[in-house]
Amino acid sequence: MIFGDDYVTPAGWKGNIVLHQERMDECKKDKIITIEAWDLS
């Protein structure tokens, strides 16, 4: 379960996302990255 500022997403929810694995693979393994996602609906 994910709780946001004004929403709750049930566990196991599968939405329409675009995952760029090749871009993630380019990141160095010892670095921390932040992924920020927005819902523009």
N, CA, C and O atoms as a GROMACS GRO file, in nm:
protein
  164
    1MET      N    1   0.084  -0.118   0.000
    1MET     CA    2   0.000   0.000   0.000
    1MET      C    3   0.089   0.124   0.000
    1MET      O    4   0.183   0.133   0.079
    2ILE      N    5   0.059   0.218  -0.088
    2ILE     CA    6   0.136   0.342  -0.098
    2ILE      C    7   0.045   0.459  -0.062
    2ILE      O    8  -0.063   0.473  -0.118
    3PHE      N    9   0.090   0.541   0.032
    3PHE     CA   10   0.013   0.658   0.075
    3PHE      C   11   0.082   0.784   0.024
    3PHE      O   12   0.201   0.804   0.049
    4GLY      N   13   0.008   0.868  -0.045
    4GLY     CA   14   0.061   0.995  -0.093
    4GLY      C   15  -0.007   1.110  -0.021
    4GLY      O   16  -0.081   1.089   0.075
    5ASP      N   17   0.018   1.231  -0.068
    5ASP     CA   18  -0.042   1.349  -0.006
    5ASP      C   19  -0.194   1.346  -0.011
    5ASP      O   20  -0.261   1.382   0.086
    6ASP      N   21  -0.248   1.302  -0.125
    6ASP     CA   22  -0.394   1.301  -0.138
    6ASP      C   23  -0.446   1.177  -0.209
    6ASP      O   24  -0.547   1.182  -0.279
    7TYR      N   25  -0.376   1.064  -0.190
    7TYR     CA   26  -0.420   0.940  -0.254
    7TYR      C   27  -0.367   0.818  -0.179
    7TYR      O   28  -0.275   0.828  -0.098
    8VAL      N   29  -0.428   0.704  -0.208
    8VAL     CA   30  -0.382   0.575  -0.158
    8VAL      C   31  -0.385   0.479  -0.275
    8VAL      O   32  -0.487   0.467  -0.343
    9THR      N   33  -0.275   0.411  -0.300
    9THR     CA   34  -0.267   0.315  -0.409
    9THR      C   35  -0.263   0.175  -0.348
    9THR      O   36  -0.176   0.146  -0.266
   10PRO      N   37  -0.353   0.087  -0.387
   10PRO     CA   38  -0.356  -0.047  -0.330
   10PRO      C   39  -0.233  -0.129  -0.368
   10PRO      O   40  -0.174  -0.108  -0.474
   11ALA      N   41  -0.195  -0.220  -0.283
   11ALA     CA   42  -0.082  -0.309  -0.311
   11ALA      C   43  -0.112  -0.390  -0.436
   11ALA      O   44  -0.225  -0.432  -0.457
   12GLY      N   45  -0.010  -0.412  -0.519
   12GLY     CA   46  -0.026  -0.490  -0.639
   12GLY      C   47  -0.083  -0.414  -0.757
   12GLY      O   48  -0.104  -0.472  -0.863
   13TRP      N   49  -0.107  -0.283  -0.742
   13TRP     CA   50  -0.161  -0.202  -0.850
   13TRP      C   51  -0.064  -0.199  -0.967
   13TRP      O   52   0.056  -0.179  -0.947
   14LYS      N   53  -0.115  -0.219  -1.086
   14LYS     CA   54  -0.034  -0.213  -1.208
   14LYS      C   55  -0.092  -0.105  -1.297
   14LYS      O   56  -0.205  -0.118  -1.345
   15GLY      N   57  -0.017  -0.001  -1.320
   15GLY     CA   58  -0.063   0.108  -1.404
   15GLY      C   59   0.007   0.106  -1.539
   15GLY      O   60   0.080   0.012  -1.570
   16ASN      N   61  -0.016   0.207  -1.616
   16ASN     CA   62   0.046   0.220  -1.746
   16ASN      C   63   0.174   0.301  -1.730
   16ASN      O   64   0.170   0.424  -1.731
   17ILE      N   65   0.286   0.234  -1.714
   17ILE     CA   66   0.413   0.303  -1.695
   17ILE      C   67   0.507   0.273  -1.812
   17ILE      O   68   0.492   0.172  -1.881
   18VAL      N   69   0.603   0.362  -1.832
   18VAL     CA   70   0.709   0.340  -1.931
   18VAL      C   71   0.838   0.328  -1.853
   18VAL      O   72   0.880   0.422  -1.785
   19LEU      N   73   0.901   0.213  -1.862
   19LEU     CA   74   1.024   0.188  -1.790
   19LEU      C   75   1.138   0.180  -1.891
   19LEU      O   76   1.134   0.096  -1.982
   20HIS      N   77   1.238   0.265  -1.877
   20HIS     CA   78   1.353   0.268  -1.967
   20HIS      C   79   1.469   0.195  -1.900
   20HIS      O   80   1.556   0.258  -1.840
   21GLN      N   81   1.468   0.062  -1.909
   21GLN     CA   82   1.569  -0.019  -1.843
   21GLN      C   83   1.710   0.018  -1.889
   21GLN      O   84   1.803   0.019  -1.809
   22GLU      N   85   1.727   0.048  -2.018
   22GLU     CA   86   1.859   0.083  -2.070
   22GLU      C   87   1.914   0.210  -2.004
   22GLU      O   88   2.034   0.220  -1.982
   23ARG      N   89   1.828   0.304  -1.973
   23ARG     CA   90   1.872   0.426  -1.904
   23ARG      C   91   1.910   0.395  -1.760
   23ARG      O   92   2.007   0.449  -1.708
   24MET      N   93   1.833   0.308  -1.697
   24MET     CA   94   1.864   0.271  -1.559
   24MET      C   95   1.995   0.194  -1.554
   24MET      O   96   2.073   0.209  -1.460
   25ASP      N   97   2.020   0.111  -1.653
   25ASP     CA   98   2.143   0.032  -1.658
   25ASP      C   99   2.267   0.121  -1.672
   25ASP      O  100   2.376   0.080  -1.633
   26GLU      N  101   2.250   0.241  -1.728
   26GLU     CA  102   2.362   0.334  -1.745
   26GLU      C  103   2.406   0.398  -1.614
   26GLU      O  104   2.517   0.451  -1.606
   27CYS      N  105   2.321   0.393  -1.513
   27CYS     CA  106   2.355   0.453  -1.384
   27CYS      C  107   2.461   0.369  -1.313
   27CYS      O  108   2.458   0.246  -1.320
   28LYS      N  109   2.552   0.435  -1.246
   28LYS     CA  110   2.654   0.363  -1.172
   28LYS      C  111   2.588   0.291  -1.054
   28LYS      O  112   2.499   0.344  -0.989
   29LYS      N  113   2.634   0.171  -1.029
   29LYS     CA  114   2.571   0.086  -0.928
   29LYS      C  115   2.589   0.137  -0.785
   29LYS      O  116   2.513   0.099  -0.696
   30ASP      N  117   2.690   0.222  -0.762
   30ASP     CA  118   2.714   0.270  -0.625
   30ASP      C  119   2.652   0.408  -0.600
   30ASP      O  120   2.679   0.469  -0.496
   31LYS      N  121   2.570   0.457  -0.692
   31LYS     CA  122   2.506   0.587  -0.677
   31LYS      C  123   2.360   0.572  -0.641
   31LYS      O  124   2.296   0.474  -0.679
   32ILE      N  125   2.308   0.667  -0.569
   32ILE     CA  126   2.166   0.669  -0.533
   32ILE      C  127   2.095   0.759  -0.632
   32ILE      O  128   2.139   0.871  -0.657
   33ILE      N  129   1.986   0.711  -0.689
   33ILE     CA  130   1.908   0.794  -0.781
   33ILE      C  131   1.770   0.819  -0.720
   33ILE      O  132   1.720   0.741  -0.639
   34THR      N  133   1.711   0.928  -0.761
   34THR     CA  134   1.576   0.961  -0.720
   34THR      C  135   1.487   0.959  -0.842
   34THR      O  136   1.518   1.022  -0.944
   35ILE      N  137   1.376   0.888  -0.834
   35ILE     CA  138   1.280   0.882  -0.944
   35ILE      C  139   1.155   0.957  -0.898
   35ILE      O  140   1.093   0.922  -0.798
   36GLU      N  141   1.121   1.060  -0.973
   36GLU     CA  142   1.004   1.139  -0.940
   36GLU      C  143   0.902   1.119  -1.053
   36GLU      O  144   0.935   1.137  -1.170
   37ALA      N  145   0.783   1.082  -1.018
   37ALA     CA  146   0.678   1.056  -1.117
   37ALA      C  147   0.558   1.145  -1.089
   37ALA      O  148   0.523   1.170  -0.973
   38TRP      N  149   0.496   1.191  -1.195
   38TRP     CA  150   0.380   1.281  -1.184
   38TRP      C  151   0.262   1.221  -1.257
   38TRP      O  152   0.277   1.160  -1.363
   39ASP      N  153   0.145   1.239  -1.201
   39ASP     CA  154   0.020   1.200  -1.265
   39ASP      C  155  -0.045   1.328  -1.316
   39ASP      O  156  -0.090   1.411  -1.237
   40LEU      N  157  -0.050   1.343  -1.446
   40LEU     CA  158  -0.102   1.466  -1.505
   40LEU      C  159  -0.250   1.456  -1.546
   40LEU      O  160  -0.298   1.534  -1.627
   41SER      N  161  -0.319   1.359  -1.488
   41SER     CA  162  -0.460   1.343  -1.525
   41SER      C  163  -0.546   1.449  -1.460
   41SER      O  164  -0.668   1.450  -1.480
   0.00000   0.00000   0.00000
